[in-house]
Amino acid sequence: MLKNLDAMDAELKELAIALYEIDAFKFGDFVTKVGLKTPIYFDLRVLISYPKIMVRLAKILWTFAEECSDITQICGVPYTALPLATLISADSNVPMLIKRKETKAYGTKKIIEGNFKQGDHCVIIEDVVTSGSSILETAFILRKEGLKVTDTFVVIDREQNGKKI
């Protein structure tokens, strides 16, 4: 069970303000990855320029993720969630996997990088969910490689009917 929900609520509010202050929330006329028009765009790519905020966010995500039992792998959805997944992996000492956007045409020709065993329990980290297609694609590939995927931890859910895994 999450400890001290009031403190967590305060931390989440502070983090939302910090994200606003670093211009992670943009206002105007935008089109999402799935083609929806929106007056608000969430650009968490800016996090890489603000390591203290990125570390705070990664710690909060891990606070929720560690509630899952038997996590043996972490995988960030490319590309924006990769730095968050890396920080979570380093801080928690849970190994990380990288799902490539495309299979390499040379070398090992892997789509999943990192060491894992069949049946390992992998959680997915994602920055923003609109439709859920990036998460579903990542989960599909991880499962195809023999990993057990049951949970995804997301920074921002646009609540626009993203699919459940």
C-alpha positions as semicolon CSV with decimal commas, in nm:
position;residue;x (nm);y (nm);z (nm)
1;M;0,000;0,000;0,000
2;L;0,127;0,347;-0,084
3;K;0,259;0,522;0,222
4;N;0,141;0,866;0,331
5;L;-0,108;0,955;0,059
6;D;-0,126;1,320;0,172
7;A;0,248;1,360;0,120
8;M;0,220;1,187;-0,220
9;D;-0,065;1,416;-0,320
10;A;0,142;1,722;-0,224
11;E;0,442;1,586;-0,419
12;L;0,227;1,526;-0,727
13;K;0,093;1,882;-0,712
14;E;0,445;2,023;-0,677
15;L;0,561;1,810;-0,968
16;A;0,272;1,930;-1,187
17;I;0,372;2,289;-1,113
18;A;0,736;2,210;-1,194
19;L;0,634;2,052;-1,526
20;Y;0,431;2,362;-1,609
21;E;0,726;2,586;-1,520
22;I;0,963;2,399;-1,754
23;D;0,713;2,432;-2,039
24;A;0,618;2,064;-2,052
25;F;0,256;2,176;-2,099
26;K;0,203;2,374;-2,416
27;F;-0,112;2,562;-2,509
28;G;-0,227;2,637;-2,865
29;D;-0,346;2,436;-3,162
30;F;-0,186;2,092;-3,177
31;V;-0,248;1,753;-3,334
32;T;-0,175;1,438;-3,132
33;K;0,007;1,131;-3,264
34;V;-0,331;0,974;-3,346
35;G;-0,452;1,282;-3,533
36;L;-0,677;1,439;-3,268
37;K;-0,683;1,817;-3,245
38;T;-0,611;1,949;-2,897
39;P;-0,548;2,285;-2,729
40;I;-0,300;2,124;-2,486
41;Y;0,017;1,936;-2,576
42;F;0,220;1,748;-2,316
43;D;0,588;1,757;-2,413
44;L;0,781;1,557;-2,158
45;R;1,087;1,547;-2,384
46;V;1,199;1,865;-2,204
47;L;1,259;1,657;-1,890
48;I;1,605;1,557;-2,011
49;S;1,710;1,920;-1,964
50;Y;1,590;1,919;-1,602
51;P;1,750;1,621;-1,428
52;K;1,626;1,705;-1,078
53;I;1,265;1,711;-1,197
54;M;1,319;1,397;-1,403
55;V;1,460;1,216;-1,097
56;R;1,161;1,326;-0,885
57;L;0,922;1,200;-1,150
58;A;1,105;0,867;-1,181
59;K;1,092;0,818;-0,803
60;I;0,717;0,883;-0,800
61;L;0,659;0,636;-1,085
62;W;0,863;0,374;-0,900
63;T;0,660;0,434;-0,583
64;F;0,355;0,315;-0,775
65;A;0,535;0,044;-0,976
66;E;0,699;-0,122;-0,677
67;E;0,352;-0,210;-0,550
68;C;0,352;-0,482;-0,820
69;S;0,493;-0,807;-0,699
70;D;0,780;-0,990;-0,864
71;I;0,895;-0,721;-1,110
72;T;1,208;-0,849;-1,280
73;Q;1,234;-0,605;-1,575
74;I;1,146;-0,246;-1,665
75;C;1,089;-0,125;-2,021
76;G;1,036;0,236;-2,124
77;V;0,834;0,307;-2,437
78;P;1,070;0,471;-2,689
79;Y;1,177;0,740;-2,686
80;T;1,061;0,983;-2,418
81;A;1,008;0,723;-2,143
82;L;1,356;0,571;-2,184
83;P;1,534;0,821;-1,954
84;L;1,264;0,768;-1,689
85;A;1,296;0,390;-1,716
86;T;1,675;0,421;-1,691
87;L;1,653;0,625;-1,371
88;I;1,399;0,384;-1,221
89;S;1,619;0,087;-1,310
90;A;1,931;0,246;-1,161
91;D;1,755;0,355;-0,842
92;S;1,563;0,030;-0,785
93;N;1,830;-0,208;-0,915
94;V;1,568;-0,372;-1,139
95;P;1,714;-0,453;-1,483
96;M;1,593;-0,258;-1,783
97;L;1,508;-0,361;-2,137
98;I;1,497;-0,139;-2,443
99;K;1,239;-0,203;-2,713
100;R;1,367;-0,069;-3,041
101;K;1,127;0,115;-3,269
102;E;1,255;-0,111;-3,545
103;T;1,444;-0,439;-3,558
104;K;1,814;-0,394;-3,627
105;A;1,915;-0,503;-3,977
106;Y;2,266;-0,589;-3,859
107;G;2,446;-0,755;-3,567
108;T;2,208;-0,947;-3,342
109;K;1,898;-0,812;-3,523
110;K;1,715;-0,785;-3,192
111;I;1,408;-0,574;-3,129
112;I;1,450;-0,611;-2,749
113;E;1,788;-0,518;-2,602
114;G;1,899;-0,642;-2,263
115;N;1,917;-0,975;-2,084
116;F;1,600;-1,150;-1,977
117;K;1,450;-1,494;-1,928
118;Q;1,123;-1,635;-2,056
119;G;0,852;-1,554;-1,803
120;D;1,025;-1,250;-1,651
121;H;0,771;-0,995;-1,523
122;C;0,822;-0,666;-1,707
123;V;0,645;-0,339;-1,630
124;I;0,618;-0,068;-1,894
125;I;0,690;0,300;-1,833
126;E;0,525;0,557;-2,062
127;D;0,522;0,936;-2,068
128;V;0,185;1,027;-2,222
129;V;-0,110;0,808;-2,324
130;T;-0,360;0,920;-2,584
131;S;-0,479;0,603;-2,757
132;G;-0,252;0,352;-2,585
133;S;-0,116;0,223;-2,917
134;S;0,252;0,266;-2,821
135;I;0,198;0,074;-2,498
136;L;0,004;-0,201;-2,676
137;E;0,277;-0,234;-2,938
138;T;0,546;-0,251;-2,670
139;A;0,349;-0,505;-2,463
140;F;0,283;-0,717;-2,773
141;I;0,653;-0,736;-2,862
142;L;0,762;-0,803;-2,503
143;R;0,504;-1,082;-2,474
144;K;0,608;-1,224;-2,810
145;E;0,961;-1,247;-2,667
146;G;0,824;-1,448;-2,372
147;L;0,795;-1,178;-2,105
148;K;0,496;-1,141;-1,875
149;V;0,353;-0,787;-1,903
150;T;0,072;-0,694;-1,667
151;D;0,118;-0,328;-1,579
152;T;0,207;0,008;-1,730
153;F;0,292;0,320;-1,535
154;V;0,214;0,645;-1,711
155;V;0,303;1,005;-1,627
156;I;0,004;1,161;-1,806
157;D;-0,311;0,988;-1,928
158;R;-0,500;1,220;-2,162
159;E;-0,809;1,010;-2,080
160;Q;-0,907;0,985;-2,443
161;N;-1,011;0,620;-2,436
162;G;-0,664;0,468;-2,430
163;K;-0,690;0,090;-2,451
164;K;-0,616;-0,132;-2,151
165;I;-0,350;-0,403;-2,172
